């Protein structure tokens, strides 16, 4: 891959003044931003969206997707694109006639407008040849956030066991927002708009063109197929498996995501050439286990990208 531009979109949602508020997600974004600037990203190519008081652009679902679309639209061969998210994740129950029940993964924007695995699949499929798109998500249910991406490393590959002598801190909070809570909020808003019974119709009615593709009529009705391309350049590093919890914690007056903190520690130990995608996940997983966390970080990507350098190596 030729040397190109490195661009990033970093999102942190603490959901302040809500019953599902978190504490460390904006701190996580600041930590990752510092890492990127140290490994060769230019500040002008790092777009940060948080829900901190006074933020000029809030991380709504529409704004997150707009930032990602603009990043992909600029991409050329050799470019390395990166999306980081710290906040709540959720699983969407999918009911299709004649199909077994399944749940799909999504991240939760500050306005509860979901960005789903299908949205990330579409972004990966739009990449120009020779560009790559890495996602690192510190959220619950983040395994599988790129639809139909291949899992290369997860809990079944992990040999390090949880350190039971070091239980996770009492102020650890799961970064999960159940779909029931989201659905309830949607029901409240949808009642103002119309009485549609289908949750997808309700979400589409509220967010309109800014809705996830998963709830768009063209996708729901099977008119749009989003299979992976043969040469897939999507890379996902998730804080946990699709059915697991990632943790936000407060320790010694510092709030942060357990997975993000582990990733930053590993990167700080590998200045110079860098570290492969797989080894970054493996080493971060060992830190989590040693610190008493049950969550299992995962790597999803093509076989070829498993051992390529994370974000193309470090400057």
C-alpha positions as MATLAB code, in Angstrom:
seq = 'XXXXXXXXXXXXXXXXXXXXXXXXXXXXXXXXXXXXXXXXXXXXXXXXXXXXXXXXXXXXXXXXXXXXXXXXXXXXXXXXXXXXXXXXXXXXXXXXXXXXXXXXXXXXXXXXXXXXXXXXXXXXXXXXXXXXXXXXXXXXXXXXXXXXXXXXXXXXXXXXXXXXXXXXXXXXXXXXXXXXXXXXXXXXXXXXXXXXXXXXXXXXXXXXXXXXXXXXXXXXXXXXXXXXXXXXXXXXXXXXXXXXXXXXXXXXXXXXXXXXXXXXXXXXXXXXXXXXXXXXXXXXXXXXXXXXXXXXXXXXXXXXXXXXXXXXXXX';
ca = [
       0.000    0.000    0.000;
       1.434    3.394   -0.997;
       1.870    6.074    1.623;
      -1.215    8.261    1.844;
      -3.039   10.538    4.252;
      -4.151    9.409    7.707;
      -7.557   10.759    8.751;
      -9.665   10.112   11.828;
     -13.091   10.743   13.318;
     -13.143   10.433   17.121;
     -16.441   10.304   19.027;
     -17.053   10.332   22.768;
     -20.524   10.278   24.349;
     -20.937   10.736   28.113;
     -24.723   11.370   27.793;
     -24.699   14.036   30.528;
     -27.820   14.722   32.592;
     -29.435   11.421   31.584;
     -30.147    8.256   33.551;
     -27.587    6.407   31.434;
     -24.685    8.859   31.769;
     -21.069    7.687   31.585;
     -17.940    9.370   32.910;
     -14.837    8.476   30.920;
     -15.775    8.603   27.239;
     -14.603   12.143   26.540;
     -11.384   11.430   28.422;
     -10.988    8.375   26.173;
     -11.244   10.549   23.067;
      -8.615   12.919   24.438;
      -6.303    9.978   25.139;
      -6.736    8.508   21.646;
      -6.318   11.935   20.045;
      -2.999   12.327   21.827;
      -1.885    8.910   20.589;
      -2.797    9.725   16.978;
      -0.881   12.989   16.993;
       2.147   11.122   18.332;
       2.043    8.433   15.627;
       1.817   10.638   12.566;
      -1.721   12.013   12.240;
      -2.007   15.760   11.593;
      -4.296   17.685   13.932;
      -6.161   19.104   10.916;
      -7.031   15.542    9.838;
      -8.477   14.501   13.225;
     -12.169   15.372   13.615;
     -13.399   15.216   17.241;
     -17.079   15.065   18.250;
     -18.096   14.906   21.917;
     -21.109   15.870   24.000;
     -19.010   17.934   26.416;
     -20.693   21.200   27.471;
     -20.178   23.814   24.782;
     -19.198   21.374   22.028;
     -19.666   23.132   18.668;
     -20.825   19.905   16.957;
     -22.609   17.267   19.022;
     -22.156   13.554   18.225;
     -25.706   12.951   17.029;
     -26.303   10.032   14.712;
     -26.576   12.409   11.772;
     -23.362   14.250   12.626;
     -21.381   11.034   13.173;
     -22.503    9.636    9.824;
     -21.855   12.966    8.098;
     -18.297   13.070    9.460;
     -17.669    9.465    8.389;
     -19.151   10.033    4.929;
     -16.986   13.108    4.386;
     -13.888   11.166    5.473;
     -14.650    8.289    3.085;
     -15.491   10.705    0.240;
     -12.011   12.248    0.537;
     -10.229    8.892    0.578;
      -7.709    7.968   -2.093;
      -5.489    4.943   -2.640;
      -3.044    4.558    0.226;
      -5.115    6.544    2.712;
      -5.652    5.160    6.213;
      -9.016    6.039    7.767;
      -9.768    5.593   11.461;
     -12.985    5.814   13.461;
     -12.902    5.713   17.254;
     -15.990    5.517   19.458;
     -16.384    5.517   23.229;
     -19.931    5.326   24.559;
     -22.908    3.037   24.811;
     -23.496    0.144   22.464;
     -26.684   -1.815   21.933;
     -28.092   -4.869   20.163;
     -31.075   -4.588   17.851;
     -33.480   -7.545   17.770;
     -34.169   -8.499   14.153;
     -37.387  -10.297   13.321;
     -37.659  -11.529    9.739;
     -40.374  -13.952    8.604;
     -38.925  -17.396    8.004;
     -35.531  -16.394    9.411;
     -34.035  -17.360   12.812;
     -34.029  -14.628   15.457;
     -30.836  -12.578   15.516;
     -29.473   -9.423   17.097;
     -27.368   -6.861   15.295;
     -24.895   -4.411   16.774;
     -24.939   -0.614   16.932;
     -23.361    2.347   18.665;
     -25.608    4.851   20.428;
     -25.225    8.512   19.464;
     -26.034   11.238   21.984;
     -29.540   11.642   20.484;
     -30.144    7.829   20.498;
     -30.018    7.758   16.683;
     -28.177    4.476   16.130;
     -25.227    3.904   13.823;
     -25.354    0.223   12.966;
     -23.224   -2.597   11.589;
     -24.892   -2.087    8.215;
     -23.829    1.566    8.119;
     -20.225    0.560    8.754;
     -20.414   -2.172    6.102;
     -21.595    0.379    3.558;
     -18.706    2.709    4.418;
     -16.164   -0.109    4.014;
     -17.683   -1.100    0.673;
     -17.306    2.486   -0.579;
     -13.551    2.632    0.038;
     -11.425    3.288   -3.023;
      -8.978    0.542   -3.888;
      -5.864    0.750   -1.753;
      -7.467    2.611    1.180;
      -8.264    1.052    4.558;
     -10.802    1.818    7.294;
     -10.043    0.853   10.906;
     -12.694    1.067   13.635;
     -11.863    0.889   17.335;
     -14.997    0.824   19.477;
     -14.976    0.914   23.279;
     -18.644    0.073   23.719;
     -20.774   -2.867   24.746;
     -21.752   -5.371   22.046;
     -19.049   -3.943   19.771;
     -17.983   -7.299   18.337;
     -19.441   -7.525   14.836;
     -19.875   -3.778   14.289;
     -18.917   -4.236   10.635;
     -21.630   -6.419    9.118;
     -20.298   -9.760    7.821;
     -16.671   -9.028    8.735;
     -14.605  -12.092    9.654;
     -13.628  -12.589   13.308;
      -9.907  -13.281   13.603;
      -9.455  -13.105   17.363;
     -11.893  -13.221   20.274;
     -12.667  -14.842   23.575;
     -12.342  -18.371   22.174;
      -8.688  -17.659   21.341;
      -7.828  -16.152   24.722;
      -5.633  -18.246   27.024;
      -5.101  -15.676   29.797;
      -7.717  -16.085   32.523;
      -9.334  -13.346   34.596;
      -7.309  -12.346   37.637;
      -9.781  -13.097   40.438;
      -7.468  -11.491   42.989;
      -8.081   -8.120   41.345;
     -11.833   -7.585   40.932;
     -12.913   -4.693   38.737;
     -13.413   -1.391   40.602;
     -16.755   -0.754   42.319;
     -17.279    2.322   40.133;
     -17.161    0.297   36.914;
     -20.247    0.792   34.744;
     -21.280   -1.224   31.715;
     -21.327    0.769   28.462;
     -24.577   -0.831   27.369;
     -27.920    0.762   26.647;
     -30.578   -1.876   26.105;
     -32.720   -1.606   23.033;
     -35.781   -1.620   25.308;
     -34.706    1.739   26.740;
     -34.037    3.131   23.269;
     -37.326    1.711   22.014;
     -39.183    3.330   24.909;
     -37.711    6.730   24.058;
     -38.588    6.157   20.408;
     -42.126    5.189   21.384;
     -42.514    8.467   23.251;
     -41.299   10.499   20.295;
     -43.176    8.384   17.750;
     -46.422    8.899   19.640;
     -46.124   12.562   18.798;
     -45.530   11.860   15.116;
     -47.699    8.880   14.250;
     -48.873    5.546   15.601;
     -46.698    3.272   13.478;
     -46.433   -0.166   15.070;
     -43.127   -1.183   13.471;
     -40.043    0.032   15.322;
     -38.170    0.579   12.065;
     -41.001    2.777   10.787;
     -40.966    4.702   14.053;
     -37.228    5.319   13.874;
     -37.487    6.325   10.222;
     -40.360    8.637   11.099;
     -38.300   10.393   13.777;
     -34.890   10.673   12.113;
     -35.928   10.651    8.441;
     -32.986   10.728    6.022;
     -30.588   10.622    8.991;
     -31.758    7.157   10.072;
     -29.463    4.137    9.962;
     -29.588    2.262    6.689;
     -30.784   -0.756    8.691;
     -34.152    0.980    9.175;
     -34.363    2.427    5.681;
     -37.174    0.950    3.525;
     -34.761    0.039    0.724;
     -32.735   -2.135    3.087;
     -35.641   -3.512    5.111;
     -37.480   -4.530    1.937;
     -34.429   -6.345    0.608;
     -33.789   -3.931   -2.254;
     -30.235   -3.171   -1.165;
     -27.603   -5.905   -0.735;
     -24.518   -5.153    1.352;
     -22.207   -8.143    1.092;
     -18.472   -7.711    1.754;
     -16.248   -6.987   -1.208;
     -13.697   -9.623   -2.194;
     -10.804   -7.416   -1.082;
     -12.254   -6.089    2.154;
     -10.252   -3.318    3.848;
     -12.450   -2.979    6.932;
     -10.702   -3.597   10.267;
     -12.574   -3.692   13.583;
     -10.974   -3.731   17.032;
     -13.816   -4.135   19.510;
     -13.753   -3.790   23.273;
     -15.718   -6.997   23.735;
     -17.674   -9.754   22.022;
     -21.090   -9.006   20.520;
     -22.863  -10.402   23.586;
     -20.552   -8.814   26.182;
     -20.077   -5.645   28.191;
     -17.286   -3.084   27.958;
     -16.618   -1.056   31.085;
     -16.403    2.639   31.901;
     -14.734    3.183   35.260;
     -13.536    5.727   37.773;
     -10.241    4.882   39.446;
      -8.169    7.237   41.595;
     -10.311   10.192   40.454;
      -9.733    9.375   36.784;
     -12.574    8.246   34.519;
     -11.806    6.125   31.435;
     -12.798    3.109   29.390;
     -11.018   -0.087   30.430;
     -10.385   -1.189   26.822;
      -9.176    2.240   25.669;
      -6.796    2.492   28.600;
      -5.382   -0.943   27.767;
      -4.946   -0.032   24.081;
      -3.144    3.216   24.920;
      -0.818    1.355   27.314;
       0.043   -1.215   24.639;
       0.709    1.447   21.985;
       2.934    3.362   24.402;
       5.039    0.199   24.724;
       5.515   -0.145   20.960;
       6.898    3.133   19.679;
       8.940    2.797   16.532;
       7.739    0.235   14.009;
       4.320   -0.208   15.632;
       2.260   -3.287   16.401;
       0.020   -5.547   14.314;
      -3.756   -5.397   14.586;
      -3.858   -8.862   16.119;
      -1.093   -8.283   18.627;
      -2.642   -5.012   19.764;
      -5.903   -6.797   20.575;
      -4.101   -9.735   22.213;
      -1.961   -7.516   24.445;
      -4.910   -5.286   25.382;
      -6.924   -8.410   26.252;
      -4.157   -9.622   28.567;
      -4.176   -6.287   30.411;
      -7.941   -6.451   30.857;
      -7.799  -10.014   32.184;
      -4.985   -9.151   34.576;
      -7.047   -6.204   35.836;
     -10.043   -8.439   36.577;
     -12.257   -7.661   33.574;
     -14.231  -10.432   31.904;
     -14.676   -8.609   28.577;
     -12.952  -10.155   25.556;
     -11.616   -7.720   22.944;
     -11.935   -8.934   19.348;
     -10.378   -8.379   15.947;
     -12.507   -8.552   12.810;
     -10.845   -8.182    9.408;
      -9.620  -10.080    6.366;
      -6.946  -12.735    6.781;
      -4.429  -10.404    5.150;
      -5.089   -7.501    7.527;
      -4.779   -9.613   10.677;
      -1.031   -9.116   10.879;
      -0.719   -5.747    9.140;
       0.445   -2.860   11.324;
      -2.230   -1.001   13.260;
      -2.945    2.250   11.387;
      -0.052    1.552    9.041;
       2.634    1.733   11.713;
       3.826    4.610   13.859;
       5.802    7.606   12.665;
];
